[in-house]
């Protein structure tokens, strides 16, 4: 008999706990072992039940979700999915949680008590199943490792390369680690495509900017691309690069979804390869599916360089695996070696 995935549901709302539990229990492969109404009870029940996955609300009494997550990762490391309200504070806390070790998150569609949460049933069930597949030992190794910080060199950079970073599940932590180890003054611009719901990419960009040497912002339509800066594609928009009067600019569109996604890594890589050619560097990080594969093909056709994150440091080795299996990766690296590789590629130009 197949063993079910055991889930602990943590939320301060009785109604939310019931809705979430009913959704999870409706799947034959999942079962809710118990519920917790506050942070302290959550820690006790994680210790008692040792669940495979915890769904954890950001806003909790006694200990908030971030504090609970930190304690879980210290005491009994567990796969955690955060549930966050669709608000700016909620988004900021969620990005922090991903940095601290949460595997993924689900955005509540209408605030802390979302009576329409049922419309996210498929997403919650899917993400619980994916989280349960994460190799905890491998994941914990990447969390506990302290990466070297590259020396920050202050200079006025010229644009030599455009680095397009594509990521999905497991990506925020990887993207942040890479950007934290890129020196200021690098002669490259960074375009970051991270699959996230609307409302979260702004906080993600702000967090990168605060914690790295690279000034980072959520991309706007029609802005110039500069070396030493990073631009995060806003959720709900494809980001293309265009050239006007010999200057590279962003173009945001709401064209049809590509790979069921918007933004899509394929869209950004395709336009970048067309505009920048051999000076494009594609970096494909942790995530489900194959978004980025067709864009990488175009990068290779134009003489660009492709880096894929290795399996050992990927939370989900889907997107990079598709690139590796297709023979399109120039190098396959653990996430902590990618920053140095980017610097060397730029410096060799």
C-alpha positions in Angstrom: 0.0 0.0 0.0 1.4 3.4 -1.0 2.3 5.7 1.9 0.5 9.0 2.0 2.3 12.3 2.2 1.7 13.6 5.8 0.9 17.3 6.1 0.6 19.6 9.1 -1.6 22.7 8.5 -0.8 25.8 10.4 -3.1 28.9 10.3 -4.6 31.1 13.0 -8.1 31.0 11.4 -10.2 27.9 12.1 -12.0 28.4 8.8 -8.7 28.5 6.9 -7.5 25.4 8.6 -10.6 23.6 7.7 -10.6 24.7 4.1 -6.9 23.9 3.6 -7.2 20.5 5.3 -10.3 19.5 3.3 -8.5 20.4 0.1 -5.4 18.3 1.0 -7.4 15.4 2.3 -9.4 15.3 -0.9 -6.4 13.9 -2.7 -5.8 10.2 -2.1 -2.0 10.7 -1.9 -2.2 13.2 0.9 -3.4 13.3 4.5 -3.5 16.0 7.1 -2.0 14.6 10.3 -3.0 17.6 12.5 -3.5 21.3 12.6 -2.0 24.2 14.6 -3.5 27.5 15.4 -0.4 29.5 16.5 3.4 29.5 16.2 4.1 27.7 19.5 1.6 24.9 18.8 3.1 24.5 15.3 6.6 23.9 16.7 5.2 21.3 19.2 3.3 19.5 16.5 6.2 19.5 14.1 8.2 17.8 16.8 5.4 15.4 17.6 4.3 14.3 14.2 7.4 14.9 12.0 5.2 15.7 9.0 6.6 15.4 5.4 5.3 18.9 4.6 4.0 21.9 6.6 1.7 24.5 5.2 2.6 27.6 7.3 0.7 30.9 7.4 2.9 34.0 7.6 0.7 35.8 10.1 0.4 33.9 13.4 0.0 34.7 17.1 2.7 34.1 19.7 5.4 33.4 17.0 4.9 34.7 13.5 5.4 32.5 10.5 9.0 33.7 9.9 10.0 32.9 13.5 8.3 29.5 13.3 10.1 28.7 10.1 13.5 29.6 11.6 12.9 27.4 14.6 11.6 24.5 12.4 14.8 24.6 10.3 16.9 24.7 13.5 15.1 22.0 15.4 13.5 19.6 13.0 14.2 20.6 9.3 11.0 20.1 7.3 9.7 20.9 3.9 7.6 24.1 4.4 5.1 25.8 2.0 4.2 29.4 3.1 0.7 30.8 2.8 0.8 34.5 2.4 -1.8 37.3 1.9 -1.7 39.2 -1.3 -0.3 42.4 0.3 3.1 44.2 0.2 4.0 43.2 3.8 2.9 39.6 3.1 5.0 39.5 -0.1 8.1 40.8 1.7 7.7 38.2 4.5 7.3 35.5 1.9 10.5 36.4 0.1 12.3 36.3 3.5 10.8 32.9 4.1 12.1 31.5 0.8 15.5 32.8 1.8 15.3 31.1 5.1 14.4 27.7 3.7 10.7 27.5 2.7 10.4 25.3 -0.4 7.6 27.3 -2.0 4.6 29.5 -1.3 0.9 30.0 -2.2 -0.6 33.4 -2.3 -4.0 33.7 -0.6 -6.3 35.3 -3.2 -8.2 37.7 -1.0 -6.3 38.4 2.3 -5.7 36.5 5.5 -9.2 34.9 5.5 -9.7 33.9 1.9 -13.1 32.2 1.5 -12.3 31.7 -2.2 -9.1 29.7 -1.4 -10.8 26.7 -3.0 -9.9 28.0 -6.4 -6.3 27.4 -5.5 -6.9 23.7 -4.6 -5.0 22.3 -7.5 -2.0 24.6 -6.8 -1.9 23.7 -3.1 -2.2 20.0 -3.8 0.4 20.2 -6.6 2.9 22.1 -4.5 2.6 19.8 -1.5 3.4 16.9 -3.7 6.3 18.6 -5.3 7.6 19.8 -1.9 7.5 16.2 -0.6 9.9 15.2 -3.3 12.6 17.6 -2.2 15.7 15.9 -0.9 16.0 17.5 2.5 19.7 16.5 3.1 20.7 18.1 -0.2 18.5 21.1 0.4 19.9 21.7 3.9 23.4 21.5 2.6 22.7 24.5 0.3 21.0 26.4 3.1 23.8 26.0 5.7 26.7 26.7 3.3 28.1 30.1 3.7 29.2 31.3 0.2 32.3 33.4 -0.2 31.6 37.1 -0.9 33.4 38.4 -3.9 35.4 41.6 -3.5 33.4 44.7 -4.4 35.1 46.8 -7.1 33.7 50.2 -7.6 33.9 51.4 -11.2 31.8 52.9 -13.9 30.9 49.8 -16.0 30.4 49.5 -19.7 27.9 47.0 -21.0 29.7 43.9 -22.3 27.2 41.1 -21.5 23.6 40.7 -20.7 23.0 37.9 -18.2 19.5 36.4 -18.3 18.6 34.4 -15.2 15.6 32.1 -15.4 14.1 30.3 -12.3 11.0 28.9 -10.8 10.4 26.6 -7.8 13.5 26.9 -5.6 14.7 29.9 -7.6 14.4 32.8 -5.2 17.1 31.5 -2.8 19.4 30.6 -5.7 18.9 33.9 -7.4 19.7 35.8 -4.2 22.8 33.8 -3.5 24.1 34.5 -7.0 23.4 38.2 -6.9 24.9 38.5 -3.4 28.2 37.3 -4.9 28.4 39.5 -8.0 30.7 42.5 -7.5 29.6 46.1 -8.0 30.9 47.6 -11.2 30.6 44.4 -13.3 30.3 45.1 -17.0 27.0 43.3 -17.4 23.3 43.9 -16.9 21.1 41.2 -15.3 17.6 40.3 -16.4 15.8 38.1 -13.9 12.8 36.0 -14.8 11.5 34.4 -11.6 8.1 32.7 -11.8 6.0 34.3 -9.1 2.4 35.6 -8.7 1.6 39.3 -9.1 2.5 41.3 -6.0 5.7 39.4 -5.2 8.2 40.4 -7.8 8.5 44.0 -6.5 9.5 42.7 -3.0 11.8 40.1 -4.6 13.6 42.9 -6.5 13.9 45.0 -3.4 15.4 42.2 -1.4 18.0 41.5 -4.0 18.9 45.2 -4.1 19.2 45.4 -0.3 21.3 42.3 0.1 23.7 42.6 -2.9 26.1 45.0 -4.6 23.8 45.2 -7.6 21.1 47.9 -7.7 18.0 45.9 -8.6 14.5 47.0 -9.5 11.2 45.6 -10.9 11.5 46.3 -14.6 9.3 49.0 -16.2 8.3 49.4 -19.8 10.7 51.3 -22.0 13.6 51.8 -19.6 17.2 51.7 -20.6 19.4 48.7 -19.6 22.7 49.6 -17.9 25.7 47.5 -16.8 25.9 46.9 -13.1 22.1 46.9 -12.7 19.5 44.1 -12.4 15.9 44.1 -13.6 13.2 41.7 -12.4 10.4 40.9 -14.9 7.1 41.9 -13.2 4.6 39.1 -12.7 2.0 39.0 -15.5 4.2 40.5 -18.2 6.7 39.1 -20.7 9.9 41.1 -20.7 11.6 41.5 -24.1 14.7 43.5 -25.0 14.5 45.9 -27.9 17.1 48.2 -29.5 16.2 51.9 -30.3 18.8 54.4 -31.4 21.5 51.9 -30.6 20.3 51.7 -27.0 18.9 48.5 -25.3 15.5 49.0 -23.7 12.9 46.8 -22.0 9.5 46.1 -23.6 6.8 44.7 -21.3 3.9 43.0 -23.0 0.8 40.9 -22.0 0.9 38.7 -25.0 -0.3 35.1 -24.8 1.2 32.8 -22.1 4.3 30.8 -23.2 4.7 27.4 -21.5 1.6 28.4 -19.6 3.7 31.3 -18.1 4.0 35.1 -18.2 6.7 36.1 -17.8 8.4 33.3 -19.7 12.2 32.7 -19.8 11.9 31.6 -23.4 10.5 35.0 -24.4 13.2 37.0 -22.7 16.1 34.8 -23.9 14.8 34.8 -27.5 14.7 38.6 -27.7 18.0 39.0 -25.8 19.8 36.6 -28.2 18.3 38.5 -31.2 19.5 41.9 -29.8 22.7 41.0 -28.0 23.8 37.9 -29.8 27.0 36.3 -28.6 27.1 38.6 -25.6 24.1 36.8 -24.1 24.7 34.6 -21.0 21.7 32.3 -20.1 21.6 31.0 -16.5 18.9 28.4 -15.9 18.2 27.6 -12.3 15.9 25.4 -10.2 12.3 24.9 -11.4 9.7 22.6 -12.8 9.1 22.1 -16.5 11.1 23.3 -19.5 10.7 27.1 -19.6 14.0 28.5 -21.0 14.9 25.5 -23.2 13.8 27.0 -26.5 15.3 30.4 -25.5 18.6 28.7 -24.8 18.6 27.1 -28.2 18.4 30.6 -29.7 21.2 31.8 -27.4 23.4 29.0 -28.6 22.5 29.7 -32.3 23.8 33.3 -31.8 27.0 32.2 -30.1 26.0 33.0 -26.5 27.0 31.1 -23.3 24.7 28.8 -21.2 25.1 27.9 -17.5 22.8 25.3 -15.9 22.4 24.8 -12.2 23.4 21.3 -11.2 21.1 18.7 -9.7 22.8 18.6 -6.3 21.9 22.3 -5.4 18.6 22.5 -7.3 15.4 22.2 -5.3 13.6 20.9 -8.4 16.0 19.8 -11.3 13.5 20.4 -14.1 14.3 23.5 -16.1 18.1 23.0 -15.9 17.8 19.3 -16.6 15.9 20.0 -19.8 18.8 22.2 -20.9 21.5 19.6 -19.9 19.7 16.7 -21.4 19.4 18.6 -24.7 23.2 19.1 -24.7 22.9 22.9 -24.7 24.7 23.7 -21.4 28.2 24.9 -21.7 28.8 24.3 -18.0 26.7 22.6 -15.2 27.5 24.1 -11.9 26.4 24.1 -8.2 24.7 27.4 -7.4 27.7 28.7 -5.3 30.1 28.5 -8.3 27.8 30.3 -10.7 28.7 33.9 -9.6 32.4 33.3 -10.2 31.7 31.8 -13.6 29.7 34.8 -14.6 32.4 37.2 -13.5 35.0 35.2 -15.5 32.9 35.2 -18.6 32.4 39.0 -18.4 36.0 39.7 -17.7 37.2 37.6 -20.7 35.2 39.7 -23.1 
